[in-house]
Amino acid sequence: MSDILILDTLTPKQLEEIEQQITTSLAQKQGFILGESTVVSYCLHSVNPFHPEEIRILTNKDAGQSLVQQKNPGRVIHIDIYHEPAVVKIRPLVLSLAQTVKAYLHYSLKGKDIESLLRSLYKQIAVRTGDNSISLEELLNPMEKQVTDSTEDGGKKKNHVHLLVTDLLPAHYTLIPCLVDAVESELHKQEIEIRKVENIIHVEKREETQPLTFIGLRPEDYKLWNLAMSLSTILSGPDDVIELLQNFQPGPFRRKQPLSNLRNRNGNLRGLILGMSEVGLIKRGWFADTLTKEGHELLNFMLQHKNELEAQLRRMIRKLPVPQGKYRSVRNTHLKSRQKQYSYVSKTTALMKDTWLGSIAIPETMIEAAKKKVIEKRPFYRITREDIRVHEQEITQPVDMCLVLDGSASMVGPKMKALRYLVEHLFLVTRDKVSVVVFQGRQARVAVPFTRNYSRLKAGLKSLQPQGLTPLADGLVQTVKLIKNRQVRNPLLILITDGVPTTGKWTINPREDALKAAEMIKETRAKLICIGVTSNQEFLEELAEKADGNVYILDNLEDHATLIEIVHKERRNRSR
């Protein structure tokens, strides 16, 4: 038996697995969540103010270099244990950590002399209090007791305990969960509740940028602009942020509309509201939450600069990098796992004409010059005009896209937000017409007819409020009617749903009705792709077979980047 509860609770195999996880993650320069409340990495951490359960790991900010002026990166392990905002008493926390280190060495060295290693670890482990990092060795010095007691930041509340461990050998990585357990136990004794970390993301800390003079902002407005942009990207644009802020206006200015519509479009708002409270935009009250002075300033700023904010969001959506997503594709009912291939694929090339058209095809040009060197026995390698090959301009057809979206209750929140983002992205990065058909409740409707009008598109997207059943058959029928009644060019139908039909159109069998409606797509010139999840894969394969379409299966429909990648892939194939 040891004096550390976690060492007695876990089996040797479990301890070995934890040590292996820590070793692997740190070797790959990756952060990780330990337990429920702790984030560990070599980098600085920051809390997403609007989603406190999400921690950002700043990959370009080494903790040792930033906090303790280490010359080389990768020497200091940064451990943050998150808790509710509170004042932590440092002295008992330090004593608990010291006892834990001593007990760990007795456990791991099994009776050997631990004094030299104990002193070394006391120097290596530091607790960051305020703006300073102080080692356990210094904090345990009786002469430092007064200093320790004064490092409570004058009663200022913190949201995490911050440990730094320098040059810890991999053989002692098991000490890390022991330190975390000691901190959590001490927080419990001080009646401070730990905060669960739901997610971590690895990002680069953006450096200070030049002021946004292009929109004529005053220097004091830069902070408001950044807040407005952050909230607009978390929600579905400035309109939703303004609506949310207006819900917290006091007195007669308070909007009477409930938050249910905003929740339907964006998901649970509790974490966001807590984050807005922490940054001083909302004041929590017994009977109602209200805007602070800063909240009123932000609301007025957004009302005044709404057009500029929307323009900036459109620029961001256009420039969105599309990473390689994870999905499976099903074509002609044959399942194929998507594989990456790293090979050079040449476009059609031709001799360069008198006028300069297209870009130079470098590999083909180099090959042609090499062939000429051998055939003509040139004394040295050179490229002549006759060797140059250029890419011929590829002629593509326009592709008008109709997104057939599941608007049932299961699509509420992040899923619907991802779909709206997808539609807006397709509109902004292509010159094709875009339309939206939504099926929900007992019937389907055309939310956005085929259009290139951005205002009409935004109004239609804002009307999407997930609720009710899944009338897929009616959704497909309305889509076929829309295509037949409009002058549509090379139509591509994109069906996105997370379930199976739950209400029919002609019979009491919604599944058979949907399959019958899918056959009607063959009467048009449209290509169908179905995007779903594992739970409805079998049905979507059957549906796609009826319409000679393709199926893509995702882990979840909240991943807008993968949705964008899939649609762009199909659109490219359709345009050739």
RAJO-V701175 format. One record per pair of residues at least 6 apart in sequence whose C-alpha atoms are under 8 Angstrom apart, sorted by the first residue. I is the first residue (numbers start at 1). J is the second residue. Records with the same first field share a line. If there is no record, write none. Layout:
# RAJO-V701175
I: J, J
This chain:
# RAJO-V701175
1: 8
2: 8, 103, 104, 107
3: 100, 103
4: 100, 103, 104, 178
6: 177, 178, 181
7: 15, 178
15: 174
18: 174
19: 173, 174
22: 173
23: 170, 173
25: 31, 32
26: 41, 42
29: 41, 42
30: 41, 42
31: 39, 40, 41, 42, 43, 57, 202
32: 39, 40, 41, 200
33: 39, 40, 197, 200
34: 40, 177
36: 195, 196, 197, 198
37: 81, 82, 83, 194, 195, 196, 197
38: 79, 80, 81, 82, 180, 197
39: 55, 79, 80, 81, 197
40: 77, 78, 79, 80
41: 57, 77, 78, 79
42: 62, 63, 64, 73, 74, 75, 76, 77, 78
43: 57, 58, 59, 60, 61, 62, 63, 64, 77, 78
44: 57, 58, 59, 61, 62, 63, 66, 78
45: 55, 56, 57, 58, 80
46: 55, 56, 57, 58
47: 53, 54, 55, 56
48: 54, 55, 56
49: 275, 276, 278, 279
50: 231, 271, 272, 273, 274, 275, 276
51: 271, 272, 275
52: 271, 274, 275
53: 195, 196, 197, 198, 199, 271
54: 197, 198, 199, 200, 201
55: 197, 199, 200, 201
56: 200, 201, 202, 203
57: 200, 201, 202, 203, 204
58: 202, 203, 204, 205
59: 202, 203, 204, 205
60: 204, 205
61: 204, 205
62: 73, 74
63: 73, 76, 77, 78
64: 70, 72, 73, 74, 75, 76, 77
65: 71, 72, 73
67: 133
68: 133
75: 166, 167
76: 164, 165, 166, 167
77: 164, 165, 166, 167, 168
78: 162, 163, 164, 165
79: 162, 163, 164, 165
80: 160, 161, 162, 163
81: 160, 161, 162, 180, 183, 184, 194
82: 159, 160, 161, 194, 195, 196, 197
83: 159, 160, 161, 192, 193, 194, 195, 196
84: 158, 159, 160, 192, 193, 194, 195
85: 157, 158, 159, 160
86: 156, 157, 158, 159, 192
87: 152, 155, 156, 157, 158
88: 152, 157, 158, 187, 190
89: 149, 152, 190
90: 148, 149, 151, 152
91: 145, 148, 149
92: 186
93: 183, 186
94: 127, 136, 139, 140
95: 140
96: 182, 183, 186
97: 179, 182, 183
98: 122, 136
100: 178, 179, 182
101: 118, 121, 175, 179
102: 118
104: 175, 178
105: 114, 118
106: 112, 114
119: 137
122: 135, 136, 137
123: 135, 136, 137, 138
124: 135, 136, 164, 165, 166, 167, 168
125: 135, 136, 163, 164, 165, 166
126: 133, 134, 135, 136, 163, 164, 165
127: 133, 134, 135, 136, 161, 162, 163, 164
128: 134, 161, 162, 163, 164
129: 151, 152, 153, 162
130: 151, 152, 153
133: 164
138: 144
139: 145, 148
161: 183
184: 194
187: 193, 194
211: 219, 222
212: 222
215: 308
224: 297, 298, 301
227: 298
228: 238, 241, 298, 302, 309
229: 309, 313
231: 237, 238, 241
232: 238, 240, 241
233: 313
235: 241, 266
236: 265, 266, 417
237: 310, 313
238: 302, 306, 309, 310
240: 262
242: 299, 302, 303
244: 259, 262
245: 291, 295, 299
246: 253, 254, 255, 299
247: 254, 255, 256, 257, 258, 259
248: 254, 255, 282, 289, 290, 291
249: 255, 290, 291
250: 290, 291
261: 465
263: 269, 412, 413
264: 412, 413, 416, 465, 466
265: 412, 413, 414, 416, 417, 464, 465, 466
266: 412, 413, 414, 416, 417
267: 412, 413, 414
268: 413
273: 282
276: 282
277: 283, 284
280: 292, 294, 295
281: 291, 292, 293, 294, 295, 296
282: 289, 290, 291, 292, 295
283: 289, 290, 291, 292
284: 290
302: 309
314: 428
317: 424, 425, 428
318: 425, 428, 429
322: 561, 562, 564, 565
323: 561, 562, 565
324: 562, 565
325: 561, 562, 565
326: 338, 554, 555, 562
327: 337, 338, 552, 553, 554, 555, 562
328: 335, 336, 337, 338, 552, 553, 554
329: 335, 336, 337, 338, 550, 551, 552, 553
330: 336, 541, 550, 551, 552
331: 549, 550, 551
332: 544, 545, 548, 549, 550
333: 541, 542, 544, 545
347: 391, 392
348: 391, 392
349: 361, 364, 389, 390, 391, 392
350: 389, 390, 391, 392
351: 386, 387, 388, 389, 390
352: 385, 386, 388, 389, 390
357: 390, 392
358: 390, 391, 392, 393
359: 390, 391
360: 388, 389, 390, 391
361: 388, 389, 390, 391
362: 389
364: 388, 389
365: 383, 387, 388, 389
366: 383, 387
368: 387, 388
369: 381, 382, 383, 384, 387
370: 381
372: 378
373: 379, 380, 381, 382
395: 576
396: 575, 576
397: 490, 574, 575, 576
398: 431, 432, 489, 490, 575
399: 432, 433, 489, 490, 491, 492, 571, 574, 575
400: 432, 433, 434, 450, 488, 489, 490, 491, 492
401: 432, 433, 434, 435, 491, 492, 493, 494
402: 434, 435, 436, 437, 450, 479, 491, 492, 493, 494
403: 423, 434, 435, 436, 437, 493, 494, 495, 496
404: 436, 437, 438, 439, 475, 476, 479, 493, 494, 495, 496
405: 419, 436, 437, 438, 439, 495, 496, 497
406: 438, 439, 440, 470, 472, 495, 496, 497, 498
407: 416, 438, 439, 440, 464, 465, 466, 467, 468, 470
408: 439, 440, 441, 466, 467, 468, 469, 470
409: 466, 467, 468, 469
410: 466, 467, 498
411: 466, 498
412: 465, 466, 467
414: 558
415: 557, 558
416: 466, 558
417: 558
418: 557, 558, 559, 560
419: 560
420: 461
421: 560
422: 560, 563, 564
423: 434
424: 457
425: 564
426: 434, 564
427: 433, 434, 452, 454
431: 452
432: 452
433: 450, 451, 452
434: 448, 449, 450, 451, 452
435: 446, 447, 448, 449, 450, 451
436: 446, 447, 448, 449, 450
437: 444, 445, 446, 447, 448, 475, 478, 479
438: 444, 445, 446, 447, 464, 475
439: 445, 470, 471, 472, 474, 475
440: 466, 467, 468, 469, 470, 471
441: 467, 468, 469, 470, 471
442: 468, 469, 470, 471, 503
443: 471, 474, 475
444: 471, 472, 474, 475, 478
445: 475, 478
446: 478
447: 460, 461, 463, 464
448: 456, 457, 460, 461
449: 482
451: 457
469: 501, 502, 503
470: 500, 501, 502, 503
471: 501, 502, 503, 504, 505, 510
472: 500, 501, 502, 503, 504, 510, 514
473: 501, 504, 505, 510, 513, 514, 515, 516, 517, 518
474: 504, 505, 514, 517
476: 514, 517, 518, 521
477: 517, 520
480: 520, 521, 524
483: 491, 524
484: 524
490: 525, 526, 574, 575
491: 525, 526, 527
492: 526, 527, 528, 529, 571, 574
493: 526, 527, 528, 529
494: 528, 529, 530, 531, 567
495: 528, 529, 530, 531
496: 530, 531, 532
497: 530, 531, 532
498: 532, 533, 535, 536, 557
499: 532, 533, 535, 536
500: 511, 536, 539
501: 510, 511, 514
502: 510, 511
503: 509, 510
504: 510, 511, 513, 514
505: 513
506: 513
507: 513
514: 543
515: 542, 543, 546
518: 543, 544, 546, 547
519: 546, 547
520: 547
521: 528, 547
522: 547, 548
527: 548, 549
528: 544, 547, 548, 549, 550
529: 544, 549, 550, 551, 552
530: 540, 544, 549, 550, 551, 552
531: 551, 552, 553, 554
532: 540, 551, 552, 553, 554, 556, 557
533: 553, 554, 555, 556, 557
534: 553, 554, 555
537: 553
540: 551
541: 550, 551
544: 550, 551
552: 566
557: 563
